[in-house]
């Protein structure tokens, strides 16, 4: 007999397959659907374009009253991804009090895809990544590409990183051509304040807006490249 969580995950999976999100795939690893593998590609016109990340998602019988445990198995060098555990720093995954029962498998994976291309540098979990990104975006880009192009590199060949991470101050330059970037940033990543509670993921029209923003991304490549 199916448990409540299993039935909800079957519903989530059906929704996910219907939406057919670009650059996101996910499959259950067992019949009870408690363990999943997912693959996420970086958004176009971002530093992560063309890169692919694998993740695991472990649900519990308490779903959807509590969030699953999500971890990158391909861990990106990213301010908002724990370099030891591979866990993304997203408020509703980090803090059960910020979890909403309306969140689904699609909500989780979309938020992670957004987070990759829109790092938030307040309270980063990877201080080295945040420091390099703030000081020199071109160096950050080179490190990202080197890590992906040379996955089996030795320690002697590893990209040069700061030995003692300094306190992260300042902010990455942003573009102001429209509310696209601001909205994406507001969706996904954890912050210390109550402002970032991913309110748009509660919106039933989120999927439609997602594709609208994707089209805007393609219409304004020059402006987007100003950020990177």
N, C-alpha and C positions, 0 to 999 in steps of 0.2 A: 504494500500500500504506500502511495506517495505521501511524503511529508509535505507540510505547507511550503517550506523553503524550496523543495523540488518543483512543486507546481508553479511557484513564482518564477523560478529560474527557467522553466520551460516557456513560460509566457515571455520572459525577457529575451530568450533566445529567438523566439518567433518574431518579436518586434525588431531585434537586431538584424535578422536576415532580411526582413522586409525593407528596412531602411537602407541596407547595403552601403554603409558609410565608406567613403573613399579613403583608402590607406589604412583601414582597420579591419582585422579579422580576429575571430575568437572561436574556440571549439571546446566543448567539455571533454574531460579526460576519463570520466567514469559515468556509469549509468545514473547515479544519484545526482550528478551535475554539481557536486560540491567543489570540484577542482577543475580549473580551466587553464588553457594556454591562450595567449593573445599575441598579436603582432601589430605594431603601430609604425607607420611611416611618418617622417617629418613633413610638415606642411610645405606647400610650394612657396618659393621665394623667401624661404627662411634658411638659416644656417644649417638646419637639419634636413633640408630637402635631399632626397635620394638615400637617406639613411634609414635603416630598419631596426626596430627594437623588439625583443621578445620579453614577455611578461608572464607571470603566473598570478592567478586569482584564486584565493581559497575562501570559499563561503562556509558558513556554519549553519546548523539547523535553526539558528535564531534569525536568519535572514527573512524578511527585510527590516527587522527591528534593529539590527546592528550592521555595520559595514563589514565588507570582506577584508582580507589581508592581501594587498597588492604589492608585488615586487618585480622589479626589472631583473631579468636574468642576463640581458645585455645592458649593463649599467652605463648610462651616459654620464659624461663629465659635465654636470649641470648643477647650478646653484641650488636647485630645489629637489635634488635626488640624493638620498643618503649613499655615499660612496661605499660604505661597508655592507649595508643591508639591501640596497637597491630599492628601498621604499620611496615612492614619490611623496613630496611634502604637499599634500592637499588637505584642506581643513576638514572636510567631511569624512576623510579616511583616517586622519590622525585623531580626531576627537569625536567619539560616539555621540556627544551632546549636540554636535552640528550635523549629524547624519539625519537625513529626511527619508521617510518611508517611500516617497515618490521616486527616489533615485533608483536607477536601473543599471543593468550591465552597459547599456548604451551611454548613459550619463557618465559613468565611471571612465570608460574608454575615451569618450570625447573630451572630457576634462583633462585627461593625461596627454592627449595629442595637443591640446591647446597649451598646456603647461610647458611642453617641450620647447615650443617656438616663442613663448612669452615668459621668460624667466623673471621672477620677482626677487629683488636684491635686498629686501628688508628681512632680517633674520634668516639668512640662507643656511641650509643644512650642510652644504659643501662650501666652506669658506674659501678654499683655493680657487674654485671655479668662479665664484662671485668676484673675488679680488682681481683675477686676470681679466674677466669680462669688463669690469669697470675701468681698469687701467688701459687696456689695449684690446679692442675687439678683434683686430686682425690676428693678434697672437692667439686669442681664444679660438678663432676659427681654424687656425693652423693645427692647434692641439687636437681639436675635435677630429679633423680629417686624418691626422697622423694616428690617432688611437684606433680609428676604424679601418684605415688602410694597412696597419701593421698590428693585428690583434695578437700575434705571437711574439712581439718584440721582447728583447731581454731588458733587464733593469738598466743596463748601461746605455741602451738606445731609447729609453723612455723619454717622453717630452719633459722639458725642464719646467718644474713647478716651484713656486715659492716655498722655501723651507719652513718659514714661520709666517703663517697667514696673519695679516694685519687686520685690524678692525675694519669692517666694511662700511664705508661711508660714501655718500654721493648717490648718483643714479645713472642708469644707462640713458643715453639720449633717445628721445622718442619722436615720432612724427605726429603732426597734428592735422593731416589731410582729412580725416574724418574720425568718427568714434569707434572705428573698427578695432584698433589696437587696445583702446581703453576698455572696451567691452570684453574682449578676449581675456585681458589681464584680470578683470573682475570675476571671471567665471571660475578659474581653476585653482589658483595657488594660495596656500595658507599665509596668513599674516597674524600679527599679534592682536590686531583690533577686531572689532565685531563687524567691520565693513565688509570684509570678504567672507561671505557665507554662501557663495555660489547661488545667489537668488535666481539667476536665469535658468538653472537646471530644474527649478520647480515649474517653469513655464511650459505648458503643453505645446506651445508654438516654437520651442527651442530648436527642433530639428529643421523646421523651415528657415529659421533665421541662420542656422549653421550654414546651409547651402547658399543663402543670400550673401553671407560674409565671404564664403569661399569664392563666389563670383567676383566680389569686390577685390579680393586678394589678387585675382588674375587681371583685373582691369587697371590696377594701380601698381605695377611692379616697380616702377622707378621710385615712387614714394616709399614703398615697403623697404626697398634696398637702402634707403637713407638711414634706416635703423641699424642695419648690419653693414 
